[in-house]
Amino acid sequence: MKGYGPETFGTLNAEDYDLLHDPGTTDAAVDLLADLSRDQRTLELAIGTGRIALPMARRGCDISGIEASPEMVAKLREKPGGEAIPVTMGDMSEVLADGRFGFIFLIFNTLFNLTSQEAQLRCFRNAASMLDPGGAFLVEAFVPDIAQFRDHRSLKPKHLDRHSLTLEAAIHDPVKQVVEYQYLRFTPEGVRMTPLPMRYAWPSEIDLMARLAGLQLESRWGGWDRAAFTASTRMHISLYRKPAGRQPL
Ligand SMILES: C[S@@+](CC[C@H](N)C(=O)[O-])C[C@H]1O[C@@H](n2cnc3c(N)ncnc32)[C@H](O)[C@@H]1O
């Protein structure tokens, strides 16, 4: 999408990001992530407003972040405890946080905010390079559903009430696996447009990116409660491990 970069998500969404995201799923995610983090140095790629990192820090996790958007980090800094979390600013497919980590995670479909296969693979390699031997990288993403498109297009009402209507319009490029979304919110004050490009990947392609980065799939769940991943599960939480020992060339 022309004119859209790593910082654009925050410029467009930081103001009402926390209002829009369900605290119910947040609690379940924090339970699992805090358990996997245990006593290890932990890094969240695309830490955002600290929706997950702050409750993890309150549970005693040693957590840092990488984030591209100054607006999202400004929201994190406004919250109690937000000043204390180290954040490296930059593109998660390129920048390195200080030191090594035993656990790194990238959730809420944010891998797909990198809109090319090369950038996603770079992100895996970057994460792997920051992991301790034996450390783990967790990714949460939706399972693509291209049946929703007709002629590679879709238009869905997402919300309506007496005073507003939100529509999601999307155009799908099946060759690049890119979907360009435009969210249109109509209110008596006018129309607000929020664009979002995403490059989706099926779990098997994500596993291959992990392997190319030297990581091995250890577990895959279909929910934050560690539910089984099945053919009908719409999202996955995948845990990749960096081998502990020296690898043969
Ligand atoms: C859906 S939000 C998720 C934020 C947080 N992880 C959470 O679960 O609430 C996506 C975040 O990714 C950030 N982001 C998008 N592309 C990025 C990139 N290339 N490098 C670093 N951060 C990026 C956005 O600024 C935004 O904070």
The ligand as an SDF file (V2000), in Angstrom:
LIG
                    3D

 27 29  0  0  0  0  0  0  0  0999 V2000
   -1.8840   -4.9870   16.4150 C   0  0  0  0  0  0  0  0  0  0  0  0
   -0.7040   -3.9790   17.2290 S   0  0  0  0  0  0  0  0  0  0  0  0
   -0.0840   -5.1060   18.4650 C   0  0  0  0  0  0  0  0  0  0  0  0
    0.5280   -4.4000   19.6490 C   0  0  0  0  0  0  0  0  0  0  0  0
    0.8090   -5.3270   20.8380 C   0  0  0  0  0  0  0  0  0  0  0  0
    1.7340   -6.3870   20.4670 N   0  0  0  0  0  0  0  0  0  0  0  0
   -0.4840   -5.9340   21.3440 C   0  0  0  0  0  0  0  0  0  0  0  0
   -0.6410   -7.1480   21.2820 O   0  0  0  0  0  0  0  0  0  0  0  0
   -1.3510   -5.1630   21.7890 O   0  0  0  0  0  0  0  0  0  0  0  0
    0.5930   -3.9390   16.0320 C   0  0  0  0  0  0  0  0  0  0  0  0
    1.8340   -3.1750   16.5010 C   0  0  0  0  0  0  0  0  0  0  0  0
    2.9010   -3.4360   15.6000 O   0  0  0  0  0  0  0  0  0  0  0  0
    3.6370   -2.2640   15.4050 C   0  0  0  0  0  0  0  0  0  0  0  0
    4.4020   -2.4660   14.1650 N   0  0  0  0  0  0  0  0  0  0  0  0
    3.9070   -2.6160   12.9060 C   0  0  0  0  0  0  0  0  0  0  0  0
    4.9150   -2.8680   12.0460 N   0  0  0  0  0  0  0  0  0  0  0  0
    6.0610   -2.8780   12.7790 C   0  0  0  0  0  0  0  0  0  0  0  0
    7.4320   -3.1010   12.4560 C   0  0  0  0  0  0  0  0  0  0  0  0
    7.8270   -3.3590   11.1930 N   0  0  0  0  0  0  0  0  0  0  0  0
    8.3510   -3.0520   13.4460 N   0  0  0  0  0  0  0  0  0  0  0  0
    7.9700   -2.7950   14.7340 C   0  0  0  0  0  0  0  0  0  0  0  0
    6.6950   -2.5720   15.0990 N   0  0  0  0  0  0  0  0  0  0  0  0
    5.7480   -2.6190   14.1350 C   0  0  0  0  0  0  0  0  0  0  0  0
    2.5610   -1.2040   15.3610 C   0  0  0  0  0  0  0  0  0  0  0  0
    3.0660    0.0970   15.5380 O   0  0  0  0  0  0  0  0  0  0  0  0
    1.6730   -1.6730   16.5150 C   0  0  0  0  0  0  0  0  0  0  0  0
    2.1360   -1.1700   17.7400 O   0  0  0  0  0  0  0  0  0  0  0  0
  1  2  1  0
  2  3  1  0
  2 10  1  0
  3  4  1  0
  4  5  1  0
  5  6  1  0
  5  7  1  0
  7  8  2  0
  7  9  1  0
 10 11  1  0
 11 12  1  0
 11 26  1  0
 12 13  1  0
 13 14  1  0
 13 24  1  0
 14 15  1  0
 14 23  1  0
 15 16  2  0
 16 17  1  0
 17 18  1  0
 17 23  2  0
 18 19  1  0
 18 20  2  0
 20 21  1  0
 21 22  2  0
 22 23  1  0
 24 25  1  0
 24 26  1  0
 26 27  1  0
M  CHG  2   2   1   9  -1
M  END
$$$$
